[in-house]
Amino acid sequence: MLGRHTLLVNPPLINGVAFTRQGRCQEREEVLGTTKPPYTLALLATLLRDAGCQVRLIDLTAERRTIDDLIRQLDADGFTPTLIVFPSTTPTLDADVIEMARLKAHYRAPLFCFGPHASTTAQASMLRAPEVDGMFVGEPEEGALQLARLPSLDAAGEIASLTWRRDGTVVPHRAHGVYAGFNEMPYPAWDLVPLRKYSLPLVNRPYVIVETSRGCPYTCDFCVAPLHQGHKFRERSANALVDEMERGHREFGLDFFYLWGDTVTLNVRTFTAFCDELIARKLPIQWFGNARADNLTDPAFVHRLRRAGCWMLALGIESESDEVRKEMAKRLERQKIQLAFRNMREAGIKSFAFFIFGYPGETAATIDHTIDYAIELDPDFANFYPAVPYPGTALYDKCVREGLLTEEDWSRMEYSYYLLRSNGLDERVVMDAINRAKRRFFLRPAYMRRHLGDVARLALTKQAIAWQVLSRTVFGTRVPDTTSPKNGDRGVGPKPEVVEDGRVRTLTIAASRSWAVSTEYSGRRAPRLRLNRCKSRNWTR
């Protein structure tokens, strides 16, 4: 059996930078300062173990370990892989393949890849990465099971959802992978990963992913999710979801969960049943997830979410301009957006809003209006992204067709760069606008007073991550680029000044020309939080 000793690996950091490779997410450690748990790998691990395979799941990104570390560990344990599977993304593929090819060479085991990028560019990626033996197109579960059960790699042509290499020739897939057993899926193998590594600094609690649904019926031009999981909406039952959360709480002591789905509240009837079941079982847990504003217009429904433990919902608003949203094929009504944020605020649910700058048809004026709109909506958290033309999306096709792309470097197709040129907007203009948006949004005195506790919690629980989060979201600076020869660094942000006096630790951060945030911490006492005016700016850009 080809998969008798299967190694599932989340690739390591890329020159010190951590990337998320889970589902449609293909970005650097997100604004909340966490790498998402490798849910798909954990699910594959359970399916393969149930099929009789010996499985190792190693998250090199979360553990901050290298390929050399992994080889030493496997050799010491006497585990010799016969099959290696890893996830990858558009910006990380080249670097991931370089690292994973070392594993392949050391163990002489076939190497396979999955993810949204593989689903949209399998043939091109296989030609670009000769070390990879195959890529799963679509959902990887059933294809990976079939592969593991094969007597040898020669029979890989039996797998319809696999693009693979036969005698040096790339053989295209015949069908898009769909996991037929979605609603009855087994419990992910969270016992194989270091759960304490997946923690949100804002709450300082570990969490795992619980998948609620697959497929999105919407057609947003920039989104890769339907290219990977299709447009047909499939959902798990309310009892299945609550059972999985209860098991996580019982077996691992987890009380915080990320409900994973493109729009978890899409079917209000099913999600109401889910909330009622959670409330009935009286489980001491909280959760967060993605939603759409037009699903949150009923105050009673939103309050029910809160009673069922909803901590935060993330909404893609994208733009203030109705015309720009129309260009994105993002169907949202302004009135419903405002109503959704009001309902969440009244229910006590935190809100996270996402905005996109630099879409084709965007102008400097519409960007400024979106910044004003973000402040008007006043979510608890916000992030502002450049438009990224991921291969396979309608946005990418439009940019190629109209000659809007400045380059097609996959390693730069992520949120640290802007690769389009439209209506006088270029990378400098758009990235400067993003920095300006973050400063205007986060440095409002009222906002800082309201969220100073969150800033302190970041600083006192994970100082290194806190600094990265603050420098990238509050100060508008960027971590120096090390993943591409084209350095995207636009300046150096302020470094936190840490002063220790006996058992008292003070962390002071100059936030702007006018304001400074400082925290004092001593032993187990609650931090003393201060917001002070600055006489001068203490860093240069």
C-alpha angles and dihedrals in degrees: 000000000000094000099045089121106027122183116200112193135184100206122245131259116294106235090327096315120119119218131191114232099177119124115309091345111105106159144108117276101308126249092269089062102244139114110227117245111260094250098166092050090049091051092048089050092057094046092049094046090051088052091057100262124137104234136196119188115194124180103198092176095056093042093045090229133141136231088256089056090051094049091051091050095048093046091049090050093046092238112147112185119226092184131027123197127181139169122235141177140210097267095039104041099097094047093042093053092051090055098040092048087065089060091048092051094046096050100025088228126146115260125220133181137199140180140097092297091054089048093057104032105026098136095041091046093049090053089048094047110043091174091069115087097196148349127216113229113212122349109004103206103092094035092052091049091051091048094050091052095052117109090225143349091262089078095055090109088078090073108087096195094052127099103198146167120253118181090337094310122113110234112201124229120258100209143018113256116247122178104228094189095058099127093045096044116148126245112282116250096252088155088076098058133063098255094188089065091068104072135140107229091209090066100016092223130126117241142180134205123261111191113222103174147350131217128039123228092202123092107214105170096224100049125103096191097092090047088060104035104016133236097277108105114228122177139187121236122265092244093051091054096047092045090055093049092047091051091051090051093046100044102032104021091242118162100168127068139180108220101215120211137105089252112003095186096049095112102049093188094055093042092049088055089050091052092047091051092050091049092047093053092049093219113178095230141118131204144186135198150148123291142163123249092232090060091058103057096104109083092202092056093048092049088050089055089054093050088051091058103269108164101174142357124203118214129191105222094158100180145009090224118091088203094054091047088050089053087053092048085238104149107203130139117223093225092054092049092055092044092051093054092046092051093049092048093050092046093050096245116142116236131215117192127196125205132186124213129197102027115162106277092029120127134194088257095054089049090054090049090052091053089052089047093052090054091046093052088047100199118185091246134012140180131195121210136185116241107266118200100214112194113264096027124115087243091058092048091050093049092050092045094050097037095244098136116100091194141348100225104147092202089063096048094104139090096279092070142048113212102178135089116204136144092354093309118131135162096280094049095047097043091047089051090052091051090048091049092052093049093048093046101043101034097059106123092227091051093048093050091049095048103031089110090059091052091049092048090053092049096047100042102039112008096177093051091041091057092050091048094047095044093050100039107027105029095037095231128132132229107251109266116248101159097075135037087237103082111219098186111131101185147323120275126212118283117229114254110225118193122186120199109175107301094344117097120193122192113192123187123184102223105185143330089294110026141054131188121210133175129195121201130183122178111302096336119120112266120261108234124206134183110192136174117248123221092207142002112264102201139051131227 
